[in-house]
Amino acid sequence: MSKRFYITTTLPYVNADPHIGFALEIVQADVIARQRRQLGDEVVFNTGTDEHGVKIYRKAIEAGQEPQAYVDIYAAKFDRLKQALNLSYTNFIRTTDANHMAAAADFWQRCLKNGDIEKRISKINYCFGCELEKTASELVDGYCPEHPNLKLEEIEEENYFFKFSRYAKPLLDFYGKNPDFVVPDFRFNEIKKFVEAGLNDFSISRLKQKMPWGIPVPNDSDHVMYVWFDALINYISTIGWPDDQANFKKFWPGIQVAGKDNLRQQSAMWQAMLMSAGLPNSKKIFIHGFIISGNQKMSKSLGNVVNPFDLVEKYGTDPVRYYLLRHINPFEDSDFTIEKFETAYTADLSNGIGNLVSRVAGLIEQNKVSIKQDLARPACRQAGKQDKKLEKLIEGFLFDQALKYIWEKISELDGLIAQTKPWSLVKEGKTKEAQKILNQAANEILVISRFLTPFLPATAEKIEQIFTAKEIKKGEPLFPRLAENKK
């Protein structure tokens, strides 16, 4: 009987085109989802778009469009990532979906019934980049450190507040009972220190008169829900909550993938909200670092982002997936440049796995070697379930180390071919010895293809097609050299 597994990304705002930072997050989640399917699990993989809030409302007005028409256009752009990055997500939720809006209203009522929502007048410093209130201790020279180019706005109005302050002890107790709840450890320590310092209630509504683009607050037509309160509920509304309790209970709690700028929202605010609504907390949260340019974070507000569609068009899908997974640290900030990308493409893909596949297939074709496919096929099918080290690295979100491990296998096989020289054995008339070496190489390449399946699915499929064909042929290179690629 298969296990059930649920993983979700955060939902990106649709106030600009998709960028490489979110591509990193969704590709990381895709690896986990594909690996769990390879192990035989029934997987739900969720992503989507966050479509409410002031930033989106203002962008729509600037563009001369109705907010719904504006978000429809941008949601379609994000959904195009599925094809561009060869993603396997099963659910694409939009926070303007009717079922999500109904779930958000139900969730609000539960928190209200629990005594965790009250209306009050407040004055706050507000960062529109984060869509969050900022206390003085969080500011650097009077600015939000995540959006130093945006001036804070002072807001004074009557809003509904969530009593976050009530949940410091429950959260700390939960963290204590779940020592691997946030990965990596230093992010977990960061959020524990934040909670230990004391929690402030946060605003969960906006006056509709000032900002009409949001889900209506139940029984109060003057207010709409604050975007963070609304958006976080997508993680459960996408799997049927509250109407389809059977499906919800099948898959929740799940694993969440988020950037470090979402640490507070995902691992504290959302968990407190779940407690208030009487629902199970998330299973685990993986926090990844940023992709930076030089020493500066890439972000839409700073205007220094890289477009993943452009990269894919120029270099192909799997090279983009490979670079994000192998050369971007899963936990720390990592620099991205085209020069580094092209160096990795040439060294690891063209001259690495691409050269190995061409070399072995070419030797088999040239010397008319017969491969024992009755051995190759079972080896190929079972490899993904047999390598516990690789499985452990993926489950630990150590994507770079997992690919390093696979590339060590590639180098070992390259070394074997160079050492045994099967082409020389053929010339010497030692055909059986050459056939044995090439048969071993073909089988090992098929095993490598299974290892690659969660990371580079299209490449893995091509390799399997080559080495399980009745007649193995060299064919076109998996990764053309960049000089050819740029023509």
C-alpha positions in Angstrom: 0.0 0.0 0.0 1.5 3.4 -1.1 2.1 6.1 1.4 0.5 9.6 1.0 2.8 12.6 0.7 2.0 16.3 0.4 4.5 19.1 -0.4 3.8 22.7 -1.2 5.7 25.8 -2.2 4.8 29.3 -1.1 2.5 31.2 -3.4 4.4 34.0 -5.3 2.8 37.4 -5.6 1.5 38.1 -9.2 2.8 41.7 -9.2 5.6 40.9 -11.7 6.8 38.2 -14.0 8.3 34.9 -12.5 11.9 35.2 -11.6 14.8 32.8 -10.9 14.3 32.9 -7.1 10.9 31.3 -7.3 12.2 28.9 -10.0 14.7 27.7 -7.4 11.9 27.0 -4.8 9.6 25.2 -7.1 12.3 23.1 -8.7 13.5 22.0 -5.2 10.0 21.0 -4.3 9.7 19.2 -7.6 12.7 17.0 -6.8 11.2 15.9 -3.5 7.8 15.2 -5.2 9.4 13.2 -8.0 11.6 11.2 -5.5 8.6 10.3 -3.4 6.7 9.1 -6.5 9.8 7.0 -7.5 9.5 5.4 -4.1 5.9 4.5 -4.8 4.1 7.2 -2.8 0.8 8.9 -3.7 1.9 12.5 -4.0 0.1 15.9 -3.9 2.4 18.7 -5.0 0.9 22.2 -4.6 1.8 25.6 -5.9 -0.1 28.5 -7.3 -0.5 32.3 -7.0 -1.1 34.8 -4.2 -3.4 37.4 -5.8 -4.7 39.8 -3.1 -3.1 42.7 -1.3 -2.1 46.3 -1.7 0.9 45.7 -4.1 -1.3 43.9 -6.6 -4.1 46.4 -6.3 -1.8 49.3 -7.0 -0.1 47.5 -9.9 -3.5 46.8 -11.5 -4.5 50.4 -11.1 -1.2 51.5 -12.6 -1.8 49.2 -15.6 -5.3 50.6 -16.1 -6.9 47.2 -15.4 -9.4 45.6 -13.1 -7.6 43.6 -10.4 -9.2 40.3 -11.5 -8.2 40.8 -15.1 -4.7 41.8 -14.0 -4.1 38.7 -11.8 -5.6 36.4 -14.5 -2.8 37.5 -16.9 -0.1 37.0 -14.3 -1.4 33.7 -12.9 -1.2 32.3 -16.4 2.5 33.4 -16.6 3.3 31.5 -13.4 1.5 28.4 -14.6 3.7 28.4 -17.7 6.6 27.5 -15.4 5.2 23.9 -15.4 6.2 23.4 -19.0 9.3 25.6 -19.0 10.9 23.8 -15.9 9.3 20.4 -16.5 7.4 20.5 -13.1 5.2 17.7 -11.8 2.8 19.7 -9.6 -0.7 18.3 -9.2 -2.4 21.4 -7.8 -2.3 25.0 -8.9 -4.3 27.1 -6.5 -5.2 30.7 -6.9 -6.3 32.8 -3.9 -9.1 34.2 -6.0 -10.5 30.7 -6.5 -14.0 30.5 -5.0 -13.2 27.4 -2.9 -10.2 29.1 -1.4 -12.2 32.3 -0.6 -14.9 30.2 1.1 -12.2 28.3 3.1 -10.6 31.6 4.2 -14.0 32.8 5.5 -14.5 29.5 7.4 -11.0 29.7 8.9 -11.6 33.3 10.1 -14.8 32.2 11.8 -13.0 29.5 13.7 -10.3 31.8 14.9 -12.9 34.4 15.9 -14.9 31.7 17.8 -11.7 30.8 19.7 -11.3 34.4 20.9 -8.2 35.1 18.7 -9.6 37.9 16.6 -10.6 41.4 17.8 -11.0 44.9 16.3 -8.9 47.8 17.5 -7.4 51.1 16.3 -3.6 51.0 15.8 -0.7 53.0 14.3 1.9 50.9 12.5 4.9 51.2 10.2 4.1 49.2 7.1 6.4 47.8 4.4 4.5 47.3 1.2 7.3 45.2 -0.2 6.8 42.6 2.5 3.1 43.4 3.1 4.0 43.3 6.8 4.1 45.6 9.8 7.6 46.4 11.0 8.7 47.2 14.5 11.6 49.6 15.2 13.9 46.7 16.1 13.4 45.2 12.7 14.5 48.3 10.7 17.9 49.2 9.4 18.4 53.0 9.2 14.7 53.4 9.2 14.1 51.0 6.3 13.0 47.4 5.9 16.2 45.4 5.3 14.4 43.3 2.7 13.2 46.3 0.7 15.7 49.2 1.4 14.5 51.1 -1.6 10.9 51.4 -0.3 9.9 54.0 2.2 7.8 52.7 5.1 4.2 54.0 5.3 2.6 54.9 8.6 -0.9 53.5 8.8 -3.4 54.4 11.5 -6.8 52.9 11.2 -9.3 50.4 12.8 -8.4 46.8 11.8 -9.0 43.3 13.0 -6.1 41.8 14.8 -5.0 38.2 15.3 -3.9 37.6 18.9 -0.5 36.2 18.0 0.8 37.2 21.5 -1.2 34.3 23.0 0.8 31.7 21.1 4.4 32.2 22.2 4.3 29.3 24.7 2.2 26.9 22.5 4.6 27.5 19.6 7.7 26.9 21.8 6.2 23.8 23.2 5.5 22.6 19.7 9.0 23.4 18.5 10.4 21.4 21.5 8.4 18.3 20.6 9.4 18.6 16.9 13.2 19.2 16.9 13.4 18.9 13.1 10.4 21.0 12.3 12.4 23.7 10.5 15.3 22.8 8.3 18.1 24.0 8.4 18.8 24.1 12.2 20.1 27.7 12.2 16.8 28.9 10.7 15.0 26.9 13.4 17.1 28.7 16.1 16.3 32.0 14.5 12.5 31.5 14.7 12.7 30.1 18.2 14.6 33.3 19.3 12.0 35.4 17.6 9.2 33.7 19.5 11.1 33.7 22.8 11.4 37.5 22.6 7.6 37.8 22.7 5.0 38.1 20.0 3.0 41.1 18.9 -0.6 40.7 17.7 -0.8 41.4 13.9 -3.4 43.1 11.7 -5.5 40.7 9.6 -7.8 43.2 7.8 -7.8 46.4 5.8 -10.6 48.9 5.4 -12.4 48.1 2.1 -12.8 51.9 1.4 -9.0 52.3 1.2 -8.1 48.9 -0.3 -11.1 46.9 -1.8 -9.1 44.1 -3.3 -9.3 41.2 -0.9 -11.6 38.5 0.6 -14.5 40.1 2.5 -14.3 39.7 6.3 -17.3 37.6 7.4 -20.1 39.7 8.8 -18.3 43.0 8.3 -18.6 44.5 4.8 -16.3 47.4 5.7 -13.2 45.2 5.9 -11.3 42.8 3.6 -8.8 40.2 4.9 -5.1 41.0 5.1 -3.3 39.3 2.4 -1.0 37.1 4.6 -4.0 35.7 6.6 -5.8 34.8 3.5 -2.9 33.4 1.5 -1.5 31.0 4.1 -4.8 29.1 4.1 -4.1 27.9 0.6 -2.0 25.1 2.0 -5.2 23.4 3.3 -7.8 24.8 1.0 -6.0 23.2 -2.0 -6.5 19.7 -0.5 -10.2 20.2 0.2 -10.4 21.8 3.6 -13.0 22.3 5.0 -15.5 20.6 2.7 -13.6 17.5 1.7 -12.4 16.3 5.1 -11.5 12.8 3.9 -9.0 14.2 1.3 -7.7 16.8 3.8 -7.0 14.1 6.4 -5.3 11.9 3.8 -2.6 14.5 3.0 -2.3 17.0 5.9 0.0 17.7 7.5 2.5 18.3 4.7 5.9 19.7 4.0 6.3 23.3 3.1 9.2 24.9 1.0 9.8 28.6 1.6 12.4 31.3 1.2 14.2 32.7 4.3 12.1 35.9 4.0 9.1 33.8 4.7 10.5 32.2 7.9 8.3 34.1 10.3 5.1 33.8 8.3 5.4 30.1 7.6 6.9 28.7 10.9 5.3 31.0 13.4 2.3 33.0 12.1 0.8 30.1 10.1 1.4 27.6 12.9 -0.4 29.9 15.5 -3.3 30.3 13.1 -3.6 26.5 12.7 -3.6 26.1 16.5 -6.3 28.8 16.8 -8.5 27.0 14.2 -8.0 23.7 15.9 -6.1 22.0 13.1 -2.8 20.0 13.0 0.4 21.9 12.4 2.5 21.5 9.4 4.8 18.5 9.3 8.1 20.2 8.3 9.3 23.5 6.7 12.4 23.7 4.5 13.8 27.2 4.3 16.0 28.0 1.4 18.4 31.0 0.9 18.3 33.7 -1.8 19.8 33.8 -5.2 22.0 36.9 -5.2 23.8 39.0 -7.8 27.2 40.0 -6.4 26.3 40.7 -2.8 22.8 41.9 -3.5 19.6 39.9 -3.2 17.7 39.4 -6.4 14.1 40.7 -6.1 11.3 42.1 -8.2 11.3 45.4 -6.2 15.0 45.9 -6.8 14.7 45.1 -10.5 17.7 42.9 -10.8 16.0 39.5 -11.4 16.9 36.8 -13.9 14.0 35.6 -16.1 13.9 31.7 -16.0 12.0 31.6 -19.3 14.9 33.3 -21.0 17.4 30.9 -19.5 15.4 27.9 -20.6 14.9 29.2 -24.1 18.7 29.7 -24.5 20.1 26.7 -22.7 17.3 24.2 -22.2 15.2 23.0 -19.2 17.5 20.5 -17.6 20.6 22.7 -17.6 18.6 25.3 -15.6 17.3 22.7 -13.2 20.8 21.3 -12.8 22.4 24.7 -12.0 19.8 25.6 -9.5 20.1 22.2 -7.7 23.8 21.6 -7.9 25.4 25.1 -7.7 22.9 27.0 -5.5 23.4 26.1 -1.8 20.1 24.8 -0.4 20.4 26.7 2.8 22.6 29.7 2.2 22.5 32.6 -0.3 24.3 31.8 -3.5 25.6 34.0 -6.3 24.3 33.6 -9.8 26.0 34.8 -13.0 25.8 33.7 -16.6 29.5 33.0 -16.6 29.2 30.5 -13.7 26.1 29.0 -15.3 28.0 28.4 -18.6 31.1 27.0 -16.9 28.9 24.4 -15.1 27.0 23.6 -18.3 30.2 22.9 -20.2 32.1 21.0 -17.4 29.3 19.0 -15.8 26.8 18.5 -18.6 28.5 18.7 -22.0 31.8 17.2 -20.8 30.3 15.2 -18.0 27.2 13.1 -18.4 26.7 14.1 -22.0 30.2 13.0 -23.0 29.9 9.7 -21.1 26.6 8.8 -22.7 27.8 9.6 -26.2 31.1 7.8 -25.7 29.6 4.5 -24.4 26.7 4.6 -26.9 29.1 5.3 -29.7 31.4 2.4 -28.8 28.5 0.0 -28.6 27.2 1.2 -32.0 30.6 1.3 -33.7 31.6 -2.2 -32.5 28.2 -3.8 -32.8 28.2 -4.9 -29.2 25.1 -6.8 -28.0 23.9 -5.5 -24.7 22.1 -7.9 -22.3 19.0 -5.8 -21.8 17.4 -8.4 -19.6 19.9 -7.2 -17.0 19.7 -3.5 -17.9 16.0 -3.0 -17.5 15.6 -4.4 -14.0 18.7 -2.5 -12.8 17.2 0.7 -14.3 13.9 0.2 -12.6 15.1 -0.7 -9.2 18.1 1.7 -8.8 16.0 4.6 -7.5 14.7 2.4 -4.6 18.0 0.9 -3.6 20.5 3.8 -3.0 19.8 4.8 0.6 22.5 7.4 0.7 21.0 9.3 -2.2 17.5 8.9 -0.7 18.8 10.4 2.6 20.5 13.3 0.9 17.3 14.2 -1.0 15.1 13.9 2.1 17.5 16.2 3.9 17.1 18.8 1.1 20.8 18.5 0.3 20.2 18.7 -3.4 23.8 19.9 -4.2 25.3 17.0 -2.3 23.0 14.5 -4.0 24.0 15.7 -7.4 27.7 15.7 -6.4 27.2 12.1 -5.3 25.7 11.2 -8.7 28.5 13.0 -10.6 31.0 10.9 -8.6 29.4 7.9 -10.1 29.7 9.4 -13.5 33.4 10.1 -13.0 34.0 6.6 -11.7 32.4 5.1 -14.8 34.4 7.5 -17.1 37.5 6.3 -15.3 36.6 2.7 -15.9 36.2 3.3 -19.6 39.5 5.2 -19.8 41.4 2.5 -17.9 40.0 -0.6 -19.7 40.0 0.9 -23.2 37.3 -1.4 -24.7 38.1 0.0 -28.2 41.6 -1.4 -27.9 40.3 -4.7 -26.8 38.1 -4.9 -29.9 41.2 -4.2 -32.1 43.0 -7.0 -30.3 40.3 -9.4 -31.0 39.2 -9.6 -27.4 35.5 -9.0 -28.3 34.0 -10.8 -25.3 36.1 -8.7 -22.8 35.0 -5.5 -24.6 31.4 -6.6 -24.6 31.5 -7.4 -20.9 32.9 -3.9 -20.1 30.4 -2.1 -22.3 27.5 -4.1 -21.0 28.6 -3.1 -17.5 28.9 0.5 -18.6 25.4 0.5 -20.2 23.8 -1.0 -17.1 25.6 1.5 -14.8 24.5 4.4 -17.0 20.9 3.2 -16.7 21.3 3.2 -12.9 22.6 6.7 -13.1 19.6 7.7 -15.2 17.3 6.5 -12.4 19.3 8.5 -9.9 18.9 11.6 -12.2 15.1 11.2 -12.6 14.0 13.5 -9.8 16.6 16.2 -10.8 16.8 16.0 -14.6 13.8 14.1 -15.7 14.0 14.7 -19.4 17.7 13.8 -19.5 17.0 10.6 -17.5 14.3 9.6 -20.0 16.5 10.2 -23.0 19.3 8.1 -21.5 16.9 5.2 -20.7 15.6 5.4 -24.3 19.1 5.2 -25.7 20.3 2.2 -23.6 17.1 0.1 -23.7 16.7 0.4 -27.5 17.0 -2.7 -29.7 19.9 -1.0 -31.4 21.9 1.4 -29.3 23.0 4.5 -31.3 25.0 7.5 -30.3 22.5 10.0 -31.8 22.5 13.7 -31.0 24.4 14.9 -27.9 22.4 15.3 -24.8 23.9 18.8 -24.1 25.2 20.5 -27.3 28.4 22.5 -26.8 27.6 26.2 -26.1 29.2 27.3 -29.3 26.6 25.2 -31.2 23.8 26.2 -28.7 24.3 29.9 -29.4 23.9 29.8 -33.2 
